[in-house]
Amino acid sequence: MSIKQPASEAEIRAILEQVDAIITGSHLVYTSGRHGSSYVNKDALYPHTAATRQVCAAIAAHFRDADVELVAGPTVGGVIMAQWVAHRLSKLTHRSVLAVYAEESGAQEERRRVFRRGYDELIAGKRVLVVEDVLTTGGSARQVVDAVRDAGGQVVGLGALCNRGGLTATALDVPAFVALVTVPLESWDAAECPLCRAGVPINTRVGKGAAFLARQSTAS
């Protein structure tokens, strides 16, 4: 699929499902320990370069008229997305669009994102698109937005693969926000999980299901 105009959510979802990056109707254990029925496995997308190129091209198509000069993302997945989105924007606008990434810095309770390696100098005075793969709380994306502004860049928008937290442009403090797909985050405490009560087997292939079952086995 060659994307010149923004693809529909159904088209993007089909790409993600093809590489098992979206899982629904399952019994999953999240990193938080809570249980749910859906999972966005961004790490399943990136080994498939054609699929990654397609979804990043879709983000680029949404911002082709935003005069983007540089794309920035957080480590780790945002590095890959920034490269592909910038590459596609360069093709669409017939000029060079740069790609950089922001790294974590500081103690856990003061964690923020910063641009190292001279990237802050590339950002100063430029129109910047921030990209992220999966947004739940939006914390990493907002840290990149702050880092761009601290470096003297102008944030023109934020493009994401998936919005799980019902986030908006206002919540993310950006002038424009596009998420290719929306997968609501429905979750329960393990003790209140209706899937557990119904005896639905836990998915041990993705998420923390295997670790949860191991703990349950040890406890018993």
C-alpha positions as CSV (number, residue, x, y, z in Angstrom):
1,M,0.0,0.0,0.0
2,S,1.5,3.3,-1.1
3,I,0.1,6.0,1.2
4,K,-0.2,9.4,-0.3
5,Q,-3.2,10.4,1.7
6,P,-3.9,9.6,5.3
7,A,-5.0,5.9,5.6
8,S,-8.2,4.9,7.4
9,E,-8.1,3.5,10.8
10,A,-9.3,0.2,9.4
11,E,-6.4,0.0,7.0
12,I,-3.8,0.7,9.7
13,R,-5.5,-1.8,12.1
14,A,-5.3,-4.5,9.3
15,I,-1.6,-3.9,9.0
16,L,-1.1,-4.1,12.7
17,E,-3.2,-7.2,13.1
18,Q,-1.3,-8.9,10.2
19,V,2.0,-8.7,12.2
20,D,0.2,-9.5,15.6
21,A,0.8,-6.0,16.9
22,I,-2.8,-5.7,18.0
23,I,-4.3,-8.5,20.1
24,T,-8.0,-8.4,21.2
25,G,-10.3,-10.9,22.8
26,S,-7.6,-12.4,24.9
27,H,-6.8,-12.6,28.6
28,L,-3.7,-10.5,29.2
29,V,-1.6,-9.3,32.2
30,Y,-0.1,-5.9,31.8
31,T,3.1,-4.5,33.2
32,S,1.1,-2.8,35.9
33,G,-0.2,-6.2,37.1
34,R,-3.7,-5.4,36.0
35,H,-5.6,-7.7,33.7
36,G,-7.3,-6.8,30.4
37,S,-8.5,-8.2,27.1
38,S,-6.5,-6.2,24.5
39,Y,-2.8,-5.6,23.9
40,V,-0.8,-3.4,21.6
41,N,2.5,-5.1,21.0
42,K,4.6,-2.4,19.3
43,D,7.6,-4.7,19.4
44,A,5.9,-7.0,17.0
45,L,5.7,-4.3,14.4
46,Y,9.3,-3.1,14.2
47,P,10.9,-6.3,12.8
48,H,8.5,-5.9,9.8
49,T,10.1,-3.0,7.9
50,A,7.4,-2.8,5.2
51,A,4.6,-2.6,7.8
52,T,6.6,0.0,9.8
53,R,7.1,2.0,6.7
54,Q,3.4,2.0,5.9
55,V,2.2,3.1,9.3
56,C,4.8,5.8,9.5
57,A,3.9,7.0,6.0
58,A,0.3,7.4,7.3
59,I,1.5,9.6,10.1
60,A,3.6,11.7,7.7
61,A,0.6,12.1,5.4
62,H,-1.4,13.7,8.2
63,F,1.4,16.3,8.7
64,R,2.6,16.8,5.1
65,D,1.3,20.5,5.1
66,A,2.6,21.4,8.6
67,D,6.0,22.5,7.3
68,V,7.8,20.0,9.5
69,E,11.6,20.4,9.5
70,L,12.5,17.8,12.1
71,V,10.9,14.7,13.7
72,A,11.6,13.7,17.3
73,G,10.7,10.7,19.3
74,P,11.5,9.1,22.6
75,T,13.7,6.1,23.0
76,V,13.2,3.3,22.2
77,G,10.4,2.8,19.7
78,G,10.2,6.5,18.9
79,V,13.6,6.3,17.4
80,I,12.4,4.0,14.6
81,M,9.2,6.0,14.1
82,A,11.1,9.3,13.9
83,Q,13.4,7.9,11.2
84,W,10.6,6.5,9.0
85,V,8.2,9.5,9.4
86,A,11.0,11.9,8.6
87,H,12.0,9.9,5.6
88,R,8.5,9.9,4.3
89,L,8.0,13.6,4.9
90,S,11.2,14.3,3.0
91,K,9.7,12.4,0.0
92,L,6.4,14.2,0.3
93,T,7.8,17.7,0.7
94,H,10.9,17.3,-1.5
95,R,13.2,18.6,1.1
96,S,15.3,17.1,3.9
97,V,13.5,16.5,7.1
98,L,15.7,15.5,10.0
99,A,15.1,12.8,12.7
100,V,16.4,12.8,16.2
101,Y,15.5,11.1,19.5
102,A,15.3,12.1,23.2
103,E,16.8,9.9,25.9
104,E,15.9,9.4,29.5
105,S,17.8,11.4,32.1
106,G,17.7,11.8,35.9
107,A,16.6,9.6,38.8
108,Q,13.4,7.6,38.6
109,E,11.3,10.1,40.5
110,E,12.7,13.0,38.4
111,R,12.8,11.2,35.1
112,R,12.7,13.4,32.0
113,R,13.8,13.4,28.4
114,V,16.8,15.3,27.0
115,F,18.5,15.6,23.6
116,R,22.1,14.7,23.6
117,R,24.7,14.1,20.8
118,G,24.3,17.6,19.5
119,Y,20.7,17.1,18.6
120,D,19.6,20.1,20.7
121,E,21.5,22.3,18.3
122,L,19.7,20.7,15.3
123,I,16.3,21.4,17.0
124,A,16.8,25.1,17.8
125,G,14.6,27.3,15.6
126,K,12.9,24.4,13.8
127,R,9.4,23.2,13.4
128,V,9.2,19.9,15.1
129,L,6.8,16.9,14.9
130,V,6.9,14.7,17.9
131,V,6.1,11.0,17.3
132,E,5.4,8.1,19.7
133,D,4.2,4.5,19.2
134,V,1.7,3.7,22.0
135,L,0.2,6.4,24.2
136,T,-1.3,5.4,27.6
137,T,-0.6,8.2,30.0
138,G,1.3,10.2,27.4
139,G,4.1,10.8,29.8
140,S,7.0,10.0,27.5
141,A,5.5,12.1,24.6
142,R,5.0,15.1,26.9
143,Q,8.6,14.8,28.0
144,V,9.8,15.0,24.4
145,V,7.5,18.0,23.8
146,D,9.1,19.7,26.8
147,A,12.6,18.8,25.6
148,V,11.9,20.2,22.1
149,R,10.7,23.5,23.6
150,D,13.7,23.6,26.0
151,A,16.0,23.2,23.0
152,G,14.3,26.2,21.2
153,G,12.2,24.2,18.8
154,Q,8.5,24.8,17.9
155,V,6.3,21.8,18.3
156,V,3.8,21.7,15.5
157,G,2.0,18.5,16.5
158,L,2.2,14.9,17.8
159,G,1.6,11.8,15.7
160,A,1.1,8.4,17.4
161,L,0.6,4.8,16.3
162,C,-2.1,4.1,19.0
163,N,-4.0,6.0,21.6
164,R,-4.9,3.8,24.5
165,G,-5.5,6.5,27.1
166,G,-8.2,8.6,25.4
167,L,-5.6,11.4,25.2
168,T,-6.3,14.7,23.4
169,A,-4.1,17.5,22.0
170,T,-5.0,19.6,25.1
171,A,-3.9,16.9,27.4
172,L,-0.6,16.5,25.5
173,D,0.0,20.2,25.3
174,V,0.4,20.2,21.5
175,P,-1.4,22.2,18.8
176,A,-2.3,19.1,16.7
177,F,-2.6,15.4,17.6
178,V,-3.2,12.4,15.4
179,A,-3.4,8.7,16.5
180,L,-3.7,6.2,13.7
181,V,-5.8,3.7,15.8
182,T,-7.6,3.8,19.1
183,V,-7.6,0.8,21.4
184,P,-9.4,1.6,24.7
185,L,-7.5,0.4,27.8
186,E,-9.9,-1.7,29.8
187,S,-8.3,-3.3,32.8
188,W,-9.1,-4.8,36.2
189,D,-7.2,-5.7,39.4
190,A,-6.3,-9.4,39.3
191,A,-8.7,-10.1,42.3
192,E,-11.6,-8.5,40.4
193,C,-10.8,-9.8,36.9
194,P,-14.0,-11.1,35.2
195,L,-11.8,-13.2,32.8
196,C,-10.2,-15.0,35.7
197,R,-13.7,-15.7,37.2
198,A,-14.8,-17.0,33.9
199,G,-11.8,-19.3,33.7
200,V,-10.4,-17.8,30.5
201,P,-6.8,-18.9,30.0
202,I,-4.1,-16.3,30.5
203,N,-2.1,-15.4,27.4
204,T,1.5,-16.3,28.2
205,R,2.9,-15.3,24.8
206,V,2.8,-11.5,25.4
207,G,2.6,-9.2,28.4
208,K,3.3,-10.5,31.9
209,G,1.0,-13.5,31.8
210,A,3.8,-16.1,32.2
211,A,5.3,-14.3,35.2
212,F,1.8,-13.9,36.8
213,L,1.1,-17.7,36.5
214,A,4.6,-18.5,37.9
215,R,3.9,-16.4,41.0
216,Q,0.5,-18.0,41.4
217,S,2.1,-21.4,41.2
218,T,4.7,-20.5,43.8
219,A,2.1,-19.1,46.1
220,S,0.0,-22.2,46.0
